[in-house]
Amino acid sequence: MEDKVYVEVDAKFTPDGQLRPLQVIWEDGRKFEIQRVKQCVRAASRKAGGVGLRFTCIIAGGEHYLFYEENYRWFVERK
């Protein structure tokens, strides 16, 4: 099973140029609101591979990593 799941993300750019993800749309169409972004750093996914911005997000009460790759695609690590 693939550890990297590409997802659709609703996001916005703030007036100061920061990228802010708002919601993740899972492969089956379910939508998950991002309640809070705790951190955004440039990092690699050790589990799934890929490099880009790693957002540490609170989604449905739990902490999850959301990655924005250099190829302009969003993914999450499958648990």
N, C-alpha and C positions, 0 to 999 in steps of 0.2 A: 504494500500500500504506500502510495506517495505521501511523504511527510509535508510537502508544500501544497497548500490549497490556495489557488488564485481566487480572489473575491472582488466583488464590486464594492466600492467605498464612496459614500457621499462625504465630500470634504470641502473646505473653503480656505482661501488665503486671507489672512488678516491684513489690515492696512499696513502693518509693518513688515509684511512679506512672509510671515510664518504660515506653514501648512498645518491645518487643523482637521483631522478626521472627525466626522460627526456620527457616522453610522456605518456598520458593516452589513452587506447583503450576502448571506451565505449561498452556497451552490444550489440549494433547494428553494431559494427565494425568501427564506426567513430573514427578517431584519432585526438587527441588534444595535440599540443605541449605545454609543460610547459615552458613558457617564462622566468619565474624567480621563484626561491624559496626564499621567504622572511624570513622564520623562520622554524626551526625544533625543536620541544619540545616533551617530553613524556607527553601524555595527553589522556583523555577519550573523546569519542564522547558523548556529552550530548543528542544529537538528536537521534542517532542510536544505542548507546551502543557500547562497545568495547574499548579496551585500547591498546596503542602502541605509535608509533611515529606519531605525527601530523605535516604534512608539510603544511605550508601556502604558496600556490602557486598562481601565476598569470597565468591564462589560458584564452585565447581569450579575453584578456583585463580586466577580472574580477578576484577578489580574491576568491579562493576556498580552502577548506581543503581536503587534501588527507591523509588517514591514512594507516600505515603499522602495522598490528596487530602482536601480539606475536605468532600467528599461521602461520606467513609468508604469509599472504594474504593482498592484498590492497583493500581498499574500499573508496568510497566517500559517502557523505550524499546527499540523493535525496532532491531536493529543493521543 
